[in-house]
Amino acid sequence: MNKDFLALSQFSKNELDGIFTLTRELKEKQKKGIEHHLLKGKTLAMIFEKSSTRTRISFEVGMYQLGGHPLFISSKDSQMGRGEPIKDTARVMARYCDGVMIRTYGQEIVEEFARYATVPVINGLTDLHHPCQIMADLFTVIEHRGGYEGLKFAWVGDGNNMANTWIEAAAIFGFDLTLACPKGYEPDAAVMEWALGRTTSKIVLTDDPQEAVKDADVVNTDVWASMGQEAEQKKREKDFAGYQLSEALLDLAKGNCMVLHCLPAHRGEEITDQVIEGPHSAVWDEAENRLHVQKAILATLMG
């Protein structure tokens, strides 16, 4: 097992399935009130250069439930925010803490941090990847459907960090994935090349949301303008016209399809209120499972 959790492409299917197995065990213990202090006495530094609700709370609560101590560090409160070299911060933090989680912009930041840190480093989100979220999404599918094998997954919207990580997941786990992204908003080309070079599963990129959603078992979307792209909001609203996950679009998917959204949602933009509140939505289970999956990741890397 790799010491860090920076992208799904670092891991084999068996390794990631092992995290799902541990997730199920830890979730069951938490629901039954059974103590599971696998990280007793250990400390996780949590560096945030982007604002957060789910990532911060789920990691903080997760470390507490595992018997460890979470330490919140915002960029404005640390020397990293004043220009200290990443490698200097990484080497010092590794002498204080047992692990580091980073939520930031560039993937190169978490990769450089991991190179110099001697403790596990976890990617809590970058502009390129969001591995913890996709693991929670897939665990939600496993819970609802008994597995991911043989299912068709659809992505509708921006070719962002979520889309990139779904592509990696499709290649690793072997399920079919169709992504509908407007022209000019496609996923990362290197990620797509990596995925297509290592899988026989069907990974298709289109600019037609109806093609992507047709007969899909799982339909997923995200905001049209992510953090750092607020200035593009109006342009993106125009460019993404027709990409809203509505009841009409969902009618093209399978009758028992699941709807996922990593949150926060801009209701009335990328998804309608009726869909996110409707019978197909597994969004709240998905959000809860960030806690359980990340506890399994923490325990695997730091335990």
C-alpha positions in Angstrom: 0.0 0.0 0.0 1.3 3.5 -0.9 2.1 5.6 2.1 0.1 8.6 0.7 -3.4 9.0 -0.8 -3.0 11.6 -3.5 -4.9 10.0 -6.5 -6.8 6.7 -7.1 -4.3 5.9 -9.8 -1.7 5.1 -7.1 -3.6 2.0 -6.0 -4.8 -1.3 -7.3 -8.4 -2.4 -7.3 -7.7 -4.9 -4.5 -6.2 -2.2 -2.3 -9.2 0.1 -2.8 -11.6 -2.7 -2.2 -9.8 -3.3 1.0 -10.6 0.2 2.1 -14.3 -0.4 1.3 -14.2 -3.5 3.5 -12.7 -1.6 6.4 -15.2 1.3 5.8 -18.1 -1.1 6.2 -16.6 -2.5 9.5 -16.0 0.9 10.9 -19.4 2.3 9.9 -21.1 -0.7 11.6 -19.1 -0.1 14.8 -19.9 3.6 14.8 -23.6 2.9 14.3 -23.6 0.4 17.2 -21.6 2.7 19.5 -18.6 0.3 19.6 -15.3 2.1 20.3 -12.7 1.8 17.5 -9.7 3.9 18.6 -7.4 2.6 15.9 -5.4 5.9 16.0 -5.3 6.5 19.7 -2.7 9.2 20.5 -2.1 10.1 16.9 -2.4 13.6 15.3 -3.6 14.6 11.9 -2.6 18.0 10.6 -5.4 19.4 8.3 -4.2 22.2 5.9 -6.9 24.2 4.2 -6.1 26.6 1.4 -9.8 26.2 0.2 -12.9 26.7 2.3 -14.7 23.5 3.4 -17.7 22.1 5.1 -17.8 18.3 4.5 -14.0 17.8 4.2 -13.2 19.6 7.4 -16.0 18.2 9.5 -15.7 14.6 8.3 -11.9 14.4 8.8 -12.1 16.2 12.2 -14.9 13.9 13.5 -13.3 10.9 11.9 -10.0 11.4 13.8 -11.9 12.0 17.0 -13.9 8.7 16.6 -10.6 6.9 15.8 -9.2 8.1 19.1 -6.8 10.6 17.5 -6.5 14.4 17.4 -7.2 16.6 14.4 -5.4 19.9 14.0 -6.9 22.6 11.7 -4.5 24.8 9.9 -5.7 27.5 7.5 -3.2 28.9 5.0 -3.6 32.4 6.4 -2.6 31.1 9.9 0.6 29.3 8.7 3.9 30.2 7.3 2.9 28.4 4.0 0.5 31.3 3.5 3.5 33.7 3.8 5.6 31.9 1.2 7.5 29.3 3.2 8.7 26.6 0.8 6.4 23.6 0.8 9.3 21.2 1.4 10.2 23.1 4.6 6.7 22.9 6.0 6.4 19.3 5.0 9.6 18.2 6.8 8.7 20.1 10.0 5.1 18.9 10.2 6.2 15.3 9.7 8.2 15.7 12.9 5.1 16.9 14.8 2.2 14.9 13.3 1.4 11.4 12.3 -0.3 12.4 9.1 -1.3 15.4 7.0 -4.4 16.1 5.0 -4.3 19.0 2.4 -7.2 20.7 0.6 -5.6 23.1 -1.9 -5.5 24.2 -5.6 -2.6 22.6 -7.4 -2.0 18.8 -7.4 1.7 19.6 -7.5 1.4 21.1 -4.0 0.2 17.8 -2.4 2.7 15.8 -4.5 5.6 18.0 -3.4 4.4 17.9 0.2 4.3 14.1 0.1 7.8 13.9 -1.4 9.3 15.6 1.6 7.0 14.4 4.4 7.9 11.2 6.1 4.3 10.6 7.2 1.2 9.9 5.1 -0.3 12.7 3.1 -3.9 12.7 2.0 -5.4 14.7 -0.8 -8.5 16.3 0.6 -9.1 18.0 -2.8 -7.1 19.7 -5.5 -8.1 21.2 -8.9 -7.1 17.9 -10.6 -8.3 15.2 -8.2 -10.9 14.5 -5.4 -10.1 10.9 -4.5 -11.7 10.8 -1.0 -15.0 12.0 -2.5 -15.1 9.4 -5.3 -14.3 6.6 -2.7 -17.3 7.8 -0.7 -19.5 7.9 -3.8 -18.5 4.4 -4.8 -19.1 3.1 -1.3 -22.6 4.6 -1.4 -23.2 2.8 -4.7 -22.0 -0.5 -3.1 -24.4 0.0 -0.1 -27.4 0.8 -2.4 -26.7 -1.7 -5.1 -24.5 -4.4 -3.6 -21.5 -3.5 -5.8 -20.4 -1.5 -8.8 -19.9 -4.3 -11.2 -22.0 -4.2 -14.4 -23.3 -0.7 -13.7 -23.3 2.2 -16.1 -22.1 5.5 -14.6 -22.9 8.9 -16.1 -21.2 12.3 -15.5 -23.0 15.5 -16.6 -21.2 18.8 -16.3 -17.7 20.2 -16.0 -14.7 18.1 -16.7 -13.3 19.0 -13.3 -11.5 17.2 -10.5 -14.6 15.0 -9.9 -14.8 14.0 -13.6 -11.0 13.2 -13.6 -11.3 11.0 -10.6 -14.4 9.2 -11.9 -12.3 8.4 -15.0 -9.6 6.9 -12.9 -12.1 5.0 -10.9 -13.7 3.5 -14.1 -10.3 2.3 -15.3 -9.4 0.8 -11.9 -12.7 -0.8 -11.0 -13.8 -1.8 -14.5 -17.2 -0.2 -14.9 -18.5 1.8 -17.9 -18.6 5.6 -17.7 -19.9 8.2 -20.1 -19.1 11.8 -19.5 -21.0 14.7 -21.0 -19.0 18.0 -20.9 -19.5 21.1 -23.0 -16.8 21.7 -25.6 -13.9 23.5 -23.9 -14.7 22.0 -20.6 -13.4 18.4 -21.1 -11.6 16.4 -18.4 -7.8 16.4 -18.2 -6.3 14.8 -21.3 -3.5 13.1 -19.5 -6.0 11.4 -17.1 -8.1 10.2 -19.9 -5.0 8.8 -21.8 -3.9 7.0 -18.6 -7.3 5.5 -18.1 -7.8 4.3 -21.7 -4.4 2.8 -21.7 -5.1 0.5 -18.8 -8.7 -0.7 -19.0 -11.1 -2.6 -21.2 -14.1 -0.8 -19.7 -16.0 1.7 -21.8 -15.0 5.3 -21.0 -16.8 7.7 -23.4 -16.6 11.5 -23.7 -19.4 13.3 -25.4 -21.0 16.8 -25.4 -24.5 15.3 -25.3 -26.0 15.0 -21.8 -28.8 12.8 -23.1 -26.3 10.3 -24.6 -24.5 10.1 -21.2 -27.6 9.6 -19.1 -29.4 7.1 -21.4 -29.8 3.8 -19.5 -27.4 4.9 -16.7 -27.6 3.3 -13.3 -25.7 6.1 -11.5 -25.9 9.8 -12.6 -23.5 12.2 -11.1 -23.0 16.0 -11.4 -21.3 18.9 -9.7 -21.3 22.7 -9.7 -20.5 24.5 -13.0 -18.1 26.9 -11.4 -15.8 25.4 -8.7 -13.8 27.3 -6.1 -11.5 29.8 -7.8 -13.7 30.0 -10.9 -16.3 32.4 -9.5 -15.3 35.1 -12.0 -16.4 32.7 -14.8 -19.9 32.1 -13.3 -21.9 34.0 -15.9 -20.0 32.6 -18.8 -20.3 29.1 -17.5 -24.0 29.4 -17.0 -24.3 30.2 -20.7 -21.9 27.5 -21.8 -23.6 24.8 -19.6 -27.1 25.5 -20.8 -28.8 22.1 -21.4 -26.5 20.3 -18.9 -28.9 20.7 -15.9 -29.7 17.4 -14.2 -33.5 17.7 -14.4 -36.4 15.3 -14.0 -36.7 15.3 -17.8 -33.0 14.3 -18.3 -33.2 11.7 -15.5 -36.2 10.1 -17.3 -33.6 8.8 -19.8 -31.7 6.9 -17.2 -32.8 3.5 -15.7 -36.0 3.6 -13.6 -34.1 2.8 -10.4 -31.1 5.0 -11.1 -29.2 6.7 -8.3 -28.3 10.4 -8.3 -25.1 11.7 -6.7 -23.8 15.2 -6.1 -20.6 15.9 -4.0 -22.1 19.2 -2.6 -22.4 22.1 -2.2 -25.2 22.2 -4.8 -26.4 25.2 -6.7 -30.0 24.2 -6.9 -31.6 25.5 -10.1 -28.3 25.5 -11.9 -26.5 22.1 -12.4 -29.4 20.2 -10.6 -33.0 20.9 -9.9 -34.5 21.0 -6.4 -36.9 18.2 -7.5 -34.0 15.9 -8.4 -31.8 16.4 -5.4 -34.8 16.0 -3.1 -36.4 13.2 -5.2 -36.6 9.5 -4.7 -33.4 8.8 -6.8 -31.2 11.0 -4.7 -28.6 9.3 -2.6 -26.8 12.6 -1.9 -27.2 12.6 1.9 -25.9 9.0 2.3 -23.1 10.0 0.0 -22.2 13.0 2.2 -22.3 10.9 5.3 -20.0 8.3 3.8 -17.2 10.8 3.5 -16.8 10.3 7.2 -16.7 6.5 7.1 -14.5 6.1 4.0 -12.0 8.7 5.2 -11.8 6.9 8.6 -10.8 3.8 6.7 -8.2 5.7 4.7 -6.8 7.2 7.8 -6.7 3.9 9.7 -5.1 2.1 6.7 -2.3 4.7 6.2 -1.7 5.8 9.8 -2.7 2.7 11.8 
